[in-house]
Amino acid sequence: MIISDIGKLAKYPRAVFRFVFIIANNIYCIPTYVVWMVLLLPLRQCHPRLYYRIEGILFHWLLAIVSMWSYTAGYDIVELGDNITPCKNKRTLVLANHQSTADVPLMMAAFNAKSQILPNVMWIMDRLFKYTNFGIVSLIHQDFFIASGKANREKSIDLLKQHLIESYIPRDRKWMVLFPEGGFLRKRREISQRYARHNNLPILKNVTLPRVGALRAIMDVFDGDSNRCGNNNSGIKAYVNGDITNSNSKETNQDTLCSNLSSESNCNKYLEYVLDVTIAYPNGEPLDLPNIIHGLRDECQTYFYYRLYQYSEVRIYFFVYVYTGWRIINA
């Protein structure tokens, strides 16, 4: 009993130490990154590819430090599902559910152990993150800050398209991380369920109905006529229970909408994979960034469940969902 009480009390001095240590991390690591990037600016003019390769290495080192925060607090990650090795060095759209401020640090920790992912990743995040301590790093790395709200929706979509064309493709980035729910589960769930009831859609409890604006922008850029990866004519393919299967008996209206996508055409394979990441916290109680900083919450395991799709196999479903809604896919 006494030993247990001592162990509980020892958490508080450790939490103070962790807080001071992480603040120190931010004070010396972020300015170091920024100074090096400023000193190397002449290199960007004469050899931009080398400049951004060096930047990617330094960016990876920064994210490795963030990964250390959750690991040393005892918050482990268990990875389940598909083998994601085939997409490690390929252009991949990563779609993840969003529950709390711990999602991104834990994703950094999961991806840190895999070579060539973090140096070449682009994060699509809320504009508010631009004003955090890590905002300057994301600006230099050419991440994208998206503005939420109806007033900014169309402008944000246009800016995302422009960013993909001017930054993501020329920088030869590989992974692009998008949270299609558009915000934290606790903030979006009630609105999502109300919308679902009004439109006779599934009532979801653990995730929300995804927003399609950013996904549509990505499709417009990577699924244009010049970049389109055609499917074969043997039918529409889908990912079903871990297998790619053919289906020739889809609804007529779905075939009409997507008939122009089924023919072979020139394909630059700008987008090759879609990685669906489901983040599951113990007992449905998400960690958050303060937990990761002070480490007062008990050690636990967070589960990452992966589903990997070839974009050419599932893009027809993206097309139908984005342009016609949930109903046709579930018909």
C-alpha positions in Angstrom: 0.0 0.0 0.0 2.8 2.4 1.0 4.8 1.5 -2.1 1.8 2.0 -4.3 1.2 5.5 -2.8 4.9 6.4 -3.2 4.6 5.3 -6.9 1.6 7.6 -7.4 3.4 10.5 -5.7 6.5 10.0 -7.8 4.4 10.7 -11.0 4.2 14.4 -10.1 7.9 15.2 -10.0 8.4 13.1 -13.1 5.6 15.1 -14.8 7.3 18.4 -13.9 10.6 17.1 -15.3 8.9 16.0 -18.5 7.3 19.4 -18.9 10.6 21.2 -18.5 12.4 18.7 -20.7 9.8 19.1 -23.5 9.8 22.9 -23.3 13.6 22.7 -23.6 13.2 20.4 -26.6 11.1 23.0 -28.3 13.4 25.9 -27.4 16.6 24.4 -28.8 15.3 22.1 -31.6 12.9 24.3 -33.5 15.2 27.4 -33.8 18.0 25.1 -34.8 15.9 23.7 -37.6 14.9 27.2 -38.7 18.4 28.6 -38.6 19.7 25.8 -40.8 17.0 26.2 -43.3 17.7 30.0 -43.5 21.4 29.4 -43.9 20.8 27.0 -46.7 18.4 29.3 -48.6 21.1 30.0 -51.3 21.1 26.2 -52.0 17.3 26.3 -52.7 18.0 28.7 -55.5 20.6 26.6 -57.3 19.7 23.1 -56.2 16.1 23.0 -54.7 15.9 19.2 -54.8 19.0 18.9 -52.5 17.7 21.7 -50.3 14.4 19.9 -49.6 16.1 16.6 -49.2 18.2 18.1 -46.4 15.1 19.8 -45.0 13.3 16.4 -45.0 16.1 14.8 -42.9 16.0 17.6 -40.4 12.2 17.5 -40.3 12.4 13.8 -39.6 14.7 14.4 -36.7 12.3 16.9 -35.2 9.4 14.4 -35.5 11.6 11.7 -34.0 11.9 13.9 -30.9 8.1 14.3 -30.8 7.9 10.5 -31.1 10.1 10.1 -28.0 7.6 12.0 -25.9 4.8 9.4 -26.2 7.3 6.5 -26.0 8.9 7.6 -22.8 5.5 8.2 -21.2 4.6 4.6 -21.8 2.0 5.2 -24.5 2.8 2.3 -26.9 1.3 1.8 -30.4 0.1 -1.6 -31.6 -0.2 -1.8 -35.4 -2.7 -4.2 -37.0 -4.2 -4.9 -40.4 -2.6 -4.7 -43.8 1.1 -4.7 -44.4 1.9 -1.1 -45.5 5.4 -1.8 -46.9 4.3 -1.6 -50.5 3.3 2.1 -50.1 6.3 3.3 -48.0 8.0 5.1 -50.8 5.0 5.7 -53.1 2.6 8.6 -53.4 -0.1 7.7 -50.8 -3.2 9.4 -49.5 -3.4 8.6 -45.8 -7.0 9.0 -44.3 -7.3 8.8 -40.5 -10.1 9.3 -38.0 -9.5 12.2 -35.7 -10.3 12.0 -31.9 -7.8 14.3 -30.1 -4.6 16.3 -30.1 -2.7 13.1 -29.5 -3.5 11.6 -32.9 -0.8 13.5 -34.7 2.1 12.8 -32.2 1.1 9.1 -32.1 1.1 9.0 -35.9 4.5 10.5 -35.9 5.7 7.9 -33.5 4.2 5.1 -35.6 5.7 6.4 -38.9 9.1 7.3 -37.3 10.2 3.6 -37.3 9.6 3.3 -41.0 12.2 4.6 -43.3 11.6 7.4 -45.8 8.1 8.3 -44.6 8.4 11.3 -42.3 11.0 13.2 -44.5 8.5 13.0 -47.4 5.1 13.4 -45.7 2.8 16.4 -46.1 0.2 17.1 -43.4 -3.1 18.8 -44.2 -4.1 20.4 -40.9 -6.4 23.2 -39.5 -5.1 26.7 -40.0 -4.9 27.3 -36.2 -1.9 25.0 -36.1 0.0 27.6 -38.1 0.1 29.7 -34.9 1.5 27.0 -32.6 5.2 26.5 -31.8 5.5 24.0 -34.6 3.8 26.3 -37.2 7.1 27.7 -38.6 8.4 24.2 -39.1 5.3 23.2 -41.0 5.5 26.3 -43.1 9.0 25.6 -44.1 8.2 21.9 -44.8 5.3 23.1 -47.0 2.5 21.4 -45.1 -0.9 22.8 -45.9 -3.1 24.7 -43.5 -6.8 24.5 -44.3 -9.4 27.0 -43.1 -12.6 25.6 -41.8 -16.1 27.1 -42.1 -18.5 27.8 -44.9 -17.1 31.2 -45.6 -13.6 29.8 -46.4 -14.6 26.5 -47.9 -14.2 27.2 -51.6 -11.2 29.4 -51.2 -9.5 26.7 -49.1 -10.2 24.0 -51.7 -8.7 26.2 -54.5 -5.6 26.9 -52.3 -5.2 23.2 -51.6 -5.2 22.4 -55.4 -2.7 25.1 -56.0 -0.5 23.8 -53.1 -0.5 20.3 -54.5 0.5 21.5 -57.9 3.2 24.0 -56.7 4.6 22.2 -53.6 3.6 18.6 -53.1 4.4 17.4 -56.6 7.6 19.4 -57.3 9.0 18.5 -53.8 8.4 14.9 -54.6 6.5 14.3 -51.4 5.1 10.8 -51.0 2.6 10.5 -48.1 -0.2 13.1 -47.7 -2.1 12.9 -44.4 -5.8 14.0 -44.3 -8.3 13.9 -41.5 -11.6 13.7 -43.6 -13.8 14.2 -40.5 -12.6 17.8 -40.4 -12.2 18.0 -36.6 -12.2 16.1 -33.3 -14.8 13.4 -32.9 -16.2 14.9 -29.7 -16.9 18.2 -31.5 -18.3 16.8 -34.7 -20.3 13.7 -33.6 -23.5 15.4 -32.7 -23.6 17.5 -35.9 -22.8 14.4 -37.9 -25.5 12.3 -36.3 -28.0 15.1 -36.8 -27.1 15.4 -40.5 -27.3 11.6 -40.8 -30.8 11.5 -39.3 -32.0 14.3 -41.6 -30.6 12.6 -44.7 -31.4 9.0 -43.8 -27.8 8.0 -43.5 -26.1 5.6 -41.1 -25.9 6.9 -37.5 -22.2 6.6 -36.6 -20.9 6.7 -33.0 -17.1 6.1 -33.2 -16.5 8.2 -36.3 -18.3 11.0 -38.1 -19.4 11.3 -41.7 -16.4 12.6 -43.7 -16.2 16.0 -45.2 -15.5 15.7 -49.0 -14.1 19.2 -49.9 -10.4 18.4 -49.5 -10.8 14.9 -50.9 -12.5 16.3 -53.9 -9.7 18.8 -54.4 -7.1 16.0 -54.3 -9.1 14.0 -56.8 -9.4 17.0 -59.1 -5.6 17.3 -59.1 -4.5 13.6 -59.3 -7.4 12.2 -61.2 -7.5 14.6 -64.1 -7.5 13.4 -67.7 -3.7 13.6 -68.0 -3.0 11.7 -64.8 -5.9 9.2 -64.8 -5.1 5.6 -64.0 -7.7 3.6 -65.8 -9.2 0.3 -64.5 -9.6 -2.6 -66.8 -12.9 -3.5 -68.4 -13.6 -6.6 -66.4 -15.7 -4.7 -63.9 -15.4 -2.3 -61.0 -13.0 -3.5 -58.4 -13.5 -3.0 -54.7 -11.7 -3.8 -51.4 -13.9 -6.4 -49.6 -12.8 -8.1 -46.4 -9.2 -7.8 -47.3 -9.5 -9.0 -50.9 -9.8 -7.2 -54.2 -12.9 -8.5 -55.9 -14.6 -7.7 -59.2 -18.2 -6.6 -59.5 -20.2 -6.4 -62.8 -23.6 -5.8 -61.2 -23.5 -2.2 -60.0 -26.3 0.2 -60.3 -26.9 1.7 -63.7 -26.6 5.3 -62.5 -23.3 4.5 -60.9 -22.0 3.0 -64.2 -23.2 6.1 -66.1 -21.4 8.4 -63.7 -18.2 6.5 -63.8 -18.1 5.1 -67.3 -15.5 7.6 -68.4 -13.2 6.3 -65.6 -13.1 2.7 -66.7 -11.0 3.1 -69.9 -7.3 2.7 -70.1 -5.5 6.1 -70.5 -2.1 7.7 -70.0 -1.2 7.5 -66.3 1.6 9.3 -64.5 0.6 7.4 -61.3 0.8 10.6 -59.2 -1.3 8.9 -56.5 -0.8 5.2 -56.2 -2.2 4.1 -52.8 -4.8 5.0 -50.2 -4.0 4.1 -46.6 -7.0 4.0 -44.2 -5.8 4.4 -40.6 -8.2 3.7 -37.8 -6.9 5.0 -34.4 -8.5 3.2 -31.4 -7.8 4.3 -27.8 -8.3 2.1 -24.8 -11.9 2.1 -23.6 -12.7 4.8 -26.2 -10.9 7.4 -24.0 -8.4 9.3 -26.2 -5.1 10.5 -25.0 -4.4 14.2 -25.6 -1.3 16.3 -26.0 -1.1 17.3 -22.3 -1.2 13.6 -21.4 1.8 13.1 -23.7 3.7 16.0 -22.2 3.2 15.3 -18.5 2.6 11.5 -18.7 0.3 11.4 -15.7 -2.2 9.1 -17.3 -1.4 5.4 -16.8 0.6 3.6 -19.5 -1.6 2.2 -22.2 -1.7 0.9 -25.8 -3.2 2.7 -28.7 -4.2 0.6 -31.7 -3.6 1.6 -35.4 -5.6 -0.5 -37.8 -4.4 -0.3 -41.4 -6.3 -0.9 -44.6 -4.2 -0.4 -47.8 -5.9 0.1 -51.2 -4.5 0.8 -54.6 -5.9 4.1 -55.7 -6.7 2.8 -59.2 -8.9 0.1 -57.5 -11.0 2.3 -55.3 -11.0 5.7 -57.0 -14.3 4.9 -58.6 -15.9 4.7 -55.2 -14.3 8.0 -54.2 -15.7 9.5 -57.3 -19.2 8.3 -56.6 -19.1 9.3 -53.0 -17.6 12.8 -53.6 -19.9 13.7 -56.4 -23.2 12.0 -55.5 -23.0 11.2 -51.8 -23.1 8.2 -49.5 -26.5 6.9 -50.7 -25.4 5.4 -54.1 -22.5 3.5 -52.6 -24.8 1.9 -50.0 -27.6 1.2 -52.5 
